[in-house]
Amino acid sequence: MAGTSSDQRKPHPLFSPYKMGKFNLSHRVVLAPMTRCRALNGIPQPALVEYYTQRATDGGFLITEGTMISPTAAGFPHVPGIYSKEQVEAWKKVVDAVHGKGGVIFCQLWHVGRASHQVYQPGGAAPISSTSKPISKRWRILMPDATHGTYPEPRALATYEIAEVVEHYRQSALNAIEAGFDGIEIHGAHGYLIDQFLKDGINDRTDEYGGSIANRCKFLIQVVQAVVAAIGADRVGVRMSPAIDHLDAMDSDPLNLGLAVVERLNKLQQDVGSKLAYLHVTQPRYTAYGQTEAGRHGSEDEEARLMRTWRRAYWGTFICSGGFTRELGMVAVAQGDADLVSYGRHFISNPDLVTRLELDAPLNRYVRATFYTQDPVVGYTDYPFLSKGNGSKLPLSRL
Ligand SMILES: Cc1cc2nc3c(=O)[nH]c(=O)nc-3n(C[C@H](O)[C@H](O)[C@H](O)COP(=O)(O)O)c2cc1C
């Protein structure tokens, strides 16, 4: 290193340490939560241990795929749950292996709401939601036999039933902690159950959970409060996507919807005297991940304005996700637009993504056709690591 200025030796902020509450992270590259359909009867299999271990780094932060909080939460084939003893036991193996590599791992708690089908529901019942309006035919549901179907008409939850769903989140959070997870992420994004309450393009309720922004935020905030009371704010992250229309999740005023959520999370942090682990927001530029490469793209300026407004308003760690390249991630962190950046598709095809980004090494291309297939190896754990030949350039901390 003779002749190198100390400035040149300093890692770029994307690869520099960050303290996320009680967690000391060694870099800012996060594994985004991604459904991969490799569980069996709701139970994580050895392939999941391998997959998450491959993507773990010392001091790196991983978020699991969406994980069912109850039997009615399912809307994809072969997704894992966290509501039964057997599921908790199986997750322990994943968590232990990730911890063995020094990683920090949160479990994403998921209920798909109306984004389901009778075939996934106990007793062949209709999926539950904030509404009885189905998702439009523009969207197709992946069926257990790998064909695509139409989303059926959901059953709107009665007001008195909502507390029970909140309880499922609370219990699942406790289960996640029992499994050894460092925390949980509440999936409030992408058109699933919580988003079905948040957005006025879906929520047509006339009770205290519908109508005004305050009412539409109520379900999410009750879930956050219940989970925070159970496991502590510093183990809870929240994901939202106010500006994303995935599964018809449109809102007439995404900016203010996002701000309303942020304000309530800030207040909750103040009330409990502790920060949440983070707020995770999906960029509008990334939509329709399951369906096509190009979703509805807004203008870059408008998008940056939305993200920056929420980022500035939120009192805590802010994670951005959606369409990040190495360069965009570096800019986002360097400019203070994000504390951490979560990577999805590139992390599917590059188990050693952190190293590759750090070295500016070429990336493997992801294969969309195997995103949601069930083979425990193909398209899952068989993406190659950088070859040994590149090893000499690896920084010691990652070897
Ligand atoms: C195959 C696949 C599955 C996904 N599953 C989830 C999920 O379970 N929960 C979630 O919050 N986001 C999910 N996402 C969205 C990702 O977390 C991420 O926000 C998205 O892929 C955008 O990041 P990228 O452009 O880096 O891929 C999924 C994305 C992909 C590609």
The ligand as an SDF file (V2000), in Angstrom:
LIG
                    3D

 31 33  0  0  0  0  0  0  0  0999 V2000
  -38.0380  -13.6980   -7.0790 C   0  0  0  0  0  0  0  0  0  0  0  0
  -38.4180  -12.5250   -6.2250 C   0  0  0  0  0  0  0  0  0  0  0  0
  -39.1440  -12.7300   -5.0740 C   0  0  0  0  0  0  0  0  0  0  0  0
  -39.4720  -11.6590   -4.2480 C   0  0  0  0  0  0  0  0  0  0  0  0
  -40.1280  -11.9000   -3.0670 N   0  0  0  0  0  0  0  0  0  0  0  0
  -40.3060  -10.8970   -2.1810 C   0  0  0  0  0  0  0  0  0  0  0  0
  -40.7990  -11.1780   -0.8740 C   0  0  0  0  0  0  0  0  0  0  0  0
  -41.0700  -12.3190   -0.4950 O   0  0  0  0  0  0  0  0  0  0  0  0
  -40.9500  -10.1170   -0.0320 N   0  0  0  0  0  0  0  0  0  0  0  0
  -40.6500   -8.8280   -0.4110 C   0  0  0  0  0  0  0  0  0  0  0  0
  -40.8180   -7.9060    0.3840 O   0  0  0  0  0  0  0  0  0  0  0  0
  -40.1460   -8.5530   -1.6290 N   0  0  0  0  0  0  0  0  0  0  0  0
  -39.9420   -9.5510   -2.5040 C   0  0  0  0  0  0  0  0  0  0  0  0
  -39.3450   -9.2910   -3.7130 N   0  0  0  0  0  0  0  0  0  0  0  0
  -38.8720   -7.9210   -3.9970 C   0  0  0  0  0  0  0  0  0  0  0  0
  -37.4050   -7.7870   -3.5710 C   0  0  0  0  0  0  0  0  0  0  0  0
  -37.2800   -7.7710   -2.1650 O   0  0  0  0  0  0  0  0  0  0  0  0
  -36.7360   -6.5140   -4.1130 C   0  0  0  0  0  0  0  0  0  0  0  0
  -37.3380   -5.3820   -3.5430 O   0  0  0  0  0  0  0  0  0  0  0  0
  -36.8630   -6.4200   -5.6110 C   0  0  0  0  0  0  0  0  0  0  0  0
  -36.3740   -7.5870   -6.2240 O   0  0  0  0  0  0  0  0  0  0  0  0
  -36.1370   -5.1870   -6.1520 C   0  0  0  0  0  0  0  0  0  0  0  0
  -34.7750   -5.2860   -5.9650 O   0  0  0  0  0  0  0  0  0  0  0  0
  -33.7880   -5.6550   -7.2060 P   0  0  0  0  0  0  0  0  0  0  0  0
  -34.0590   -4.6520   -8.2740 O   0  0  0  0  0  0  0  0  0  0  0  0
  -32.4370   -5.5190   -6.5830 O   0  0  0  0  0  0  0  0  0  0  0  0
  -34.1190   -7.0400   -7.6330 O   0  0  0  0  0  0  0  0  0  0  0  0
  -39.0560  -10.3510   -4.5760 C   0  0  0  0  0  0  0  0  0  0  0  0
  -38.3230  -10.1540   -5.7510 C   0  0  0  0  0  0  0  0  0  0  0  0
  -37.9900  -11.2130   -6.5610 C   0  0  0  0  0  0  0  0  0  0  0  0
  -37.1710  -10.9740   -7.7830 C   0  0  0  0  0  0  0  0  0  0  0  0
  1  2  1  0
  2  3  1  0
  2 30  2  0
  3  4  2  0
  4  5  1  0
  4 28  1  0
  5  6  2  0
  6  7  1  0
  6 13  1  0
  7  8  2  0
  7  9  1  0
  9 10  1  0
 10 11  2  0
 10 12  1  0
 12 13  2  0
 13 14  1  0
 14 15  1  0
 14 28  1  0
 15 16  1  0
 16 17  1  0
 16 18  1  0
 18 19  1  0
 18 20  1  0
 20 21  1  0
 20 22  1  0
 22 23  1  0
 23 24  1  0
 24 25  2  0
 24 26  1  0
 24 27  1  0
 28 29  2  0
 29 30  1  0
 30 31  1  0
M  END
$$$$
